[in-house]
Amino acid sequence: MDDSFQTSPDHVPPQFQLLDPEAMAKISRLELLARQTVEGFISGRHQSPYRGYSAEFAEHREYAPGDDLRDLDWQVYAKTDRYYIKQYIEETNLRATILLDASGSMAYRGENAAKHQGKPLSKFEYGRFLAASLVRLLLNQQDAVGLVTYDSAVRRYIPSRTRTNHMSVLLEELFNTQPGAESALAPVFHEVAERVHRRGLLIIISDLFDRPEDILKALHHFRFRKHEVILMHVMADEELTFPFQQWSQFRDLEQDGNHLELDPESLRSAYLSEVRSFLDKIEKGCGEMRVDYVPFSTRQGFDLALASYLAHRKSLVKR
Amino acid sequence: MTFLKMSMLLGVLAIAIPIIIHLLNRSRPRPIEWGAIQFLLASMTARRRRVKIEDGILLCLRCLALAALALAMARPFLPSMSAVPWIFILPGILIAVLLASIATVLWPNEQLRRRLLKIAAVMLGIAVLATLLEQRIQARRWMTAAGGGDTVIILDASLSMTLTSEGKSHFDQAIEETQALIEKSRPGDALSLILGGPVPQALISRPTSDRRDVLRALHSPECRPTGGMMATLEALNLAASLLAEGRNASKTVVMFTDGQATGWDAQMGTRWNFLSSNFKQLPTPPRIYCRQLPHQDSFRNTLVSGIRLSRSVIGTDRPVKIEVTLLNSGNIPAHPSALELRVDGKQIERTPLVKDLVPQASEVYSFNYQFETPGYHVVQAQITSDDDLLADNSLERIVHILDRLPVLLVEGASTERFFFRKTASLIRVALTPRETPDNKSAALQELPFLVKPTIVEAANITTIKDLSPYQVIILADVSRLPATESDRIAAFVKAGGGLLVTPGARAEPAFYNAWQTSAGETILPARLEERSYPSDPLKLELHSFTHPAVKLIAQPDQSDARLGLVSGYWKLGLDPASTEVRIGGRLESGAPWLLERHLGKGNVLMTPVAFDRRDSNLSSLKCFVPLIHEMVYFLAAPSLQDCNIAPGSEWTLSGLCPPEMGTSRITELATVVLPSGEERSLSIKQDKNKFIVRFTETRQPGLYHMRLPTALALAAGAASNNNAEVLFAVNNQPEESTLTFLTDADIAAVRSHVVLFLPKSLDELLTAFTGKVPGQELWKILVLCALLILLAEVVLTRWITLHRHLHQDNSVALKSPAESVQAMKAKLTELMEK
């Protein structure tokens, strides 16, 4: 794989190492393109009826903790001694939320994966890079970006914002998250669907290791909430080829002590057939409910994969 | 079975290699941290069991192949007389290996694994113990004394040994193999040789260590097929007596035979018991090695199985019917072309044969022939047939043609005035019709009657000084006899003479019922109880006429016996316990009409009627003449010389010394010419007025000529123009011509009495004879098995590989837009340039 990432300079804060300069360079070259692309896949071309942040004032709202202090209307405070937040008519159409799977299975680090700092990327790292790139891309386009990390439950929910300093919040969150427990995607998706009220773009980054029927049901929930969904399915190359030969003990990354001893050779065809049928189910389900399904193999450098996806997306829009 | 290289059995441990590899593989699995457990679980539920079975079979095959190779290298050996069935050993080891492999496959299941390994260990243990036991038994069984042993070689010289196979007769092959055996014998071995014909003959009667003597005897002219069958038991008994003379402790009998069952009498346990007891008297019971020479499956043979003459008493007076029986004893249809009948070498008749004979079918051909001269004649029947066994295509029988048959008629009714009341006279007329008082025609006078009747009145019987010239005495309506006479007649019957008693009304029951021999044997077959005169005369119950003397007149289409009526007869009292009496015919009332008693060498016939007209009308019927003749012939038969004997039986010729010899002693010798042309001289014994010649060397089937002094020869019935020769024939047994071989049941029966080993080849025989264990090595089969198992392993491995990858890609392709990186780069560049 010649698309390995180079080490980032030392002075860069650690969370910003997720934005690998070279990788970001590749994507930033696409920024314009990406912008156009993003515009292309926003949920509607009309002005959004929702309130947001923009130059055009809309109304006042009482301050609530967590609101940016810059939005306080000091004049109103001076007059009434109360905190009011100025609300503006939303300018952007896009509110994106990235759902990053941090379950145990995402920790799988195949030998064949694209390398970062000389070390092959685990699925989670791959997904994290994807998420960081998307955060940067979307924020640069003045779009609102939120982040949900989850395993068997939602671990962290950061609502979408457009502020540029929001990037550091998100990147820090991404940086600090480590894959952990068992995954139960469907309940998490249902929960997220309930929590993200405003319709927008949901980018799910996951290996989707759950029952495909449940996942599809959860995706349907998103679609029911009128969300646009991009499903970025990250699989390790080994999971797709099952190249093992000698008698092996497969230890479950999600449940400690759960392991299987078997002869991989003898099981390969059955395993691959299971994987194939799983992928087919997911893809078919996505196609039926107009969810944009984007499979990623960790073998492919995420930058190039993402760029090519965006390019592909654009070509679709243009048509 | 055993192993020739026991140490190589350790090679079986090589099965540990695949087992250890298998276990090592499983004991140190490579750890892989894995996320997609759900797919593994899903695929395993479908595949795991099948994979386990496939892997198990593969491991079993590998272990079995190694075990088979190791076993082959240990050179398994199956002794010909295996004491421990091979099923306990070879399959035992292989099953143990199989169980060990299965236990390895099921390693995680500890309970089952332990159980399987235990069974495997037990089976292996049994196999090893069985092998050791077999080795011990075989070593003991085939051990020979170091110095040497006594061996009797029996060569089957029966007729069937002349059959050829591959251009060589069985006998020649037996000679060749015997020579090989003699050459293989050790210096200390003492050998003797028996020619096994109908009577075994020891060619070397004392075991000798000089091989040259044995070889000389083997190639001597005496050593040739004798014909007939081999009397196996006699040969073995002779062998036992020869072995008893040997000084070595180890005793062996080697037989070369075609394995024909005839002569073995395998199912006659008592005879074999006798042999076995003979064997037990030897220092060590001998082992019998019976080499069965290979024989052809198809056998074409027709033989003359018998020549039968319609009467036993034959004269020159009338023709006799000669019946020749042909038999196809082969197992394919035969078509003999002609049957030729010769008398004294002169062709009498030649019948072309047109019918095919199917296997085991027989056909009888009849010829009528009237002998012209008295004396001994050779009747020979010969078929022209192209078959495997030529010696039995011809059969010879000696027929003694009588010059005259003297019969003494004792007349009890001499006082009767009417001729028809004189029984003896009526009988004489029946015997010699020409001598009736009324008929003196010249033509009848010329008729050559065989029977020479002499009538004597009962009162004058004392005038007959010597009864021995007579062959039959008839007591016709005799009331009683003086005690001296009755004793003489009793002695006459015991010596082989015939007696016919026809008691009439005048008979005194007190005399007849008390008539006994000096030893207290009753003479008459039944007691005279009372006279009976039925109001209606009784007919003869012809269906009950089974006695050979009355069979002829019982034929309703040829005889008028049905018209016979009995108006007065004696009621007879029978002793139900007596076994020597038989009833030959009855009256319609059920009362016995003809009775026979066997007494000494002779026979007594009795009718409850005298043949005069007061008792019955029989004498006026046409059947009376044949009836009296048949009775006389029947009674005369025992006194006739039997000229056709079985091989090995004694031939005795006796006769009355001619009166002109007076009391002078016989000094001349008799000479017997054997079928082979050799001559034997015999002394002639004399007993009062009788001479007796005994000849025992009758083992060779064929025609024997006995030359006697002319006077004696004539007295013995030889014709004067016959070179004063008496002929007799030793006959082949027709069973010898039927090729039936020893069955497994026969061999098992024989083995229950003696130690019998049947080597399959000469090599095996020689191996056993030289004290090694005969048998066959099995390593080739095992190598073949190992190769087949390896082939199966390769095929199975290939099949499993193919099956596991069949129609399956080696990976799942993601339908990613980034499938082709280069293509994507190009596309991106293009887009950016726009």
Interface residues (C-beta under 8 A of the other chain):
Chain A: D3 R29 L30 L33 G104 S105 M106 A107 Y108 R109 K123 D207 F209 M235 A236 E239 L240 T241 F242 F244 Q246 W247 S248 Q249 F250 R251 D252 L253 E254 N258 L260 E261 L262 D263 E265 S266 L267 R268 S269 A270 Y271 L272 S273 E274 V275 R276 F278 L279 E283 V294 P295 F296 S297 Q300 L304 A305 A307 S308 Y309 A311 H312 K314 S315
Chain B: N25 R26 P29 R30 P31 I32 E33 W34 G35 A36 I37 Q38 F39 L40 L41 A42 S43 M44 A46 R47 R48 V51 E54 D55 I800 R804 H805 L806 Q808 D809 N810 S811 V812 A813 L814 K815 S816 P817 A818 V821 M824 K825 K827 L828 L831 M832
